[in-house]
Amino acid sequence: MDVTTDAAAPWLIVGLGNPGPEYAGNRHNVGFMVADLLADRIGGRFKRAGRAQAQVVEGRIGPPGPLNRRVVLAKPMSYMNLSGGPVNALRDFYKVPVGHVVAVHDELDIDYGVLRLKLGGGDNGHNGLKSMTKAFGAEYHRVRFGIGRPPGRMPVADFVLKDFSSSERKELDYFVDRAADAVECLVIEGLERAQSTYNS
């Protein structure tokens, strides 16, 4: 049974991206960047997760007491368009309800650096979300990190697989930090509070 209100259940925070150093700075990998920062904050290091094609960090976020949350940070190592399989394997292993899954991903239809948090909905052409939704349904949380639209007639696939521009990189650390704050707020205080604070 998938009880999304089970407060004791762990949260699975999934940073979406592509594995390998050649993709590390790509716009499509901003989910990995946020996951890496969250891992730093809880003092963990990503390691291979058993049979799942993913890297994970287990830990806790939030103040001591009832707001302290058990979390599993994950980076699928399957390439973006196959993210659903590894995430679903982790969800089963850690017994995470769909409502406790958070996908952190790049979003073309939002201006650079702007955040939008939501529960459920469509994939808007994002292959990572498409794969996750196919694997276990759409009722998971999303932290959408705006990357804006490609300039001119540049194909979308080329744009998302390019590194952030030099001007974007000046603010990237700040925006990644803010996205990590938004994830923590979502998990600790709930979607409504996180939306009112971070949806800009």
Solvent accessible surface area in square Angstrom, and as a share of the most:
residue,aa,sasa,rsa
1,M,224,1.00
2,D,70,0.36
3,V,56,0.32
4,T,67,0.39
5,T,118,0.69
6,D,60,0.31
7,A,77,0.60
8,A,92,0.72
9,A,12,0.09
10,P,8,0.05
11,W,24,0.08
12,L,0,0.00
13,I,2,0.01
14,V,0,0.00
15,G,0,0.00
16,L,0,0.00
17,G,0,0.00
18,N,11,0.06
19,P,21,0.13
20,G,35,0.34
21,P,125,0.79
22,E,117,0.52
23,Y,53,0.20
24,A,58,0.45
25,G,30,0.29
26,N,5,0.03
27,R,18,0.06
28,H,21,0.09
29,N,2,0.01
30,V,0,0.00
31,G,0,0.00
32,F,18,0.08
33,M,37,0.17
34,V,0,0.00
35,A,1,0.01
36,D,58,0.30
37,L,46,0.23
38,L,2,0.01
39,A,3,0.02
40,D,103,0.53
41,R,85,0.31
42,I,44,0.22
43,G,69,0.66
44,G,20,0.20
45,R,212,0.77
46,F,40,0.17
47,K,135,0.57
48,R,139,0.51
49,A,14,0.10
50,G,70,0.67
51,R,247,0.90
52,A,14,0.11
53,Q,97,0.43
54,A,0,0.00
55,Q,51,0.23
56,V,5,0.03
57,V,5,0.03
58,E,92,0.41
59,G,21,0.21
60,R,139,0.51
61,I,11,0.06
62,G,31,0.30
63,P,66,0.41
64,P,129,0.81
65,G,48,0.46
66,P,126,0.79
67,L,78,0.39
68,N,36,0.19
69,R,44,0.16
70,R,94,0.34
71,V,0,0.00
72,V,0,0.00
73,L,2,0.01
74,A,0,0.00
75,K,21,0.09
76,P,1,0.01
77,M,30,0.13
78,S,6,0.04
79,Y,103,0.39
80,M,8,0.03
81,N,87,0.44
82,L,113,0.56
83,S,0,0.00
84,G,1,0.01
85,G,47,0.45
86,P,10,0.06
87,V,0,0.00
88,N,36,0.19
89,A,46,0.35
90,L,4,0.02
91,R,36,0.13
92,D,90,0.47
93,F,150,0.63
94,Y,20,0.08
95,K,162,0.69
96,V,3,0.02
97,P,11,0.07
98,V,15,0.09
99,G,6,0.06
100,H,9,0.04
101,V,0,0.00
102,V,0,0.00
103,A,0,0.00
104,V,1,0.01
105,H,1,0.00
106,D,3,0.01
107,E,8,0.03
108,L,32,0.16
109,D,83,0.43
110,I,17,0.08
111,D,107,0.55
112,Y,45,0.17
113,G,4,0.04
114,V,36,0.21
115,L,1,0.00
116,R,85,0.31
117,L,3,0.02
118,K,57,0.24
119,L,82,0.41
120,G,2,0.01
121,G,44,0.42
122,G,53,0.51
123,D,36,0.19
124,N,89,0.45
125,G,54,0.52
126,H,18,0.08
127,N,71,0.36
128,G,0,0.00
129,L,4,0.02
130,K,100,0.42
131,S,20,0.13
132,M,0,0.00
133,T,42,0.25
134,K,186,0.79
135,A,38,0.29
136,F,24,0.10
137,G,34,0.32
138,A,28,0.22
139,E,101,0.45
140,Y,0,0.00
141,H,16,0.07
142,R,1,0.00
143,V,0,0.00
144,R,45,0.16
145,F,0,0.00
146,G,0,0.00
147,I,2,0.01
148,G,13,0.13
149,R,136,0.50
150,P,22,0.14
151,P,83,0.52
152,G,80,0.77
153,R,239,0.87
154,M,59,0.26
155,P,79,0.49
156,V,59,0.34
157,A,63,0.49
158,D,72,0.37
159,F,9,0.04
160,V,11,0.06
161,L,78,0.39
162,K,97,0.41
163,D,77,0.40
164,F,2,0.01
165,S,45,0.29
166,S,74,0.48
167,S,71,0.46
168,E,28,0.13
169,R,126,0.46
170,K,171,0.72
171,E,89,0.40
172,L,19,0.10
173,D,119,0.62
174,Y,137,0.52
175,F,30,0.12
176,V,13,0.07
177,D,58,0.30
178,R,52,0.19
179,A,0,0.00
180,A,0,0.00
181,D,45,0.23
182,A,0,0.00
183,V,0,0.00
184,E,37,0.17
185,C,14,0.08
186,L,1,0.01
187,V,3,0.02
188,I,25,0.13
189,E,84,0.38
190,G,28,0.27
191,L,39,0.20
192,E,148,0.66
193,R,134,0.49
194,A,0,0.00
195,Q,55,0.24
196,S,89,0.58
197,T,69,0.40
198,Y,32,0.12
199,N,55,0.28
200,S,75,0.49
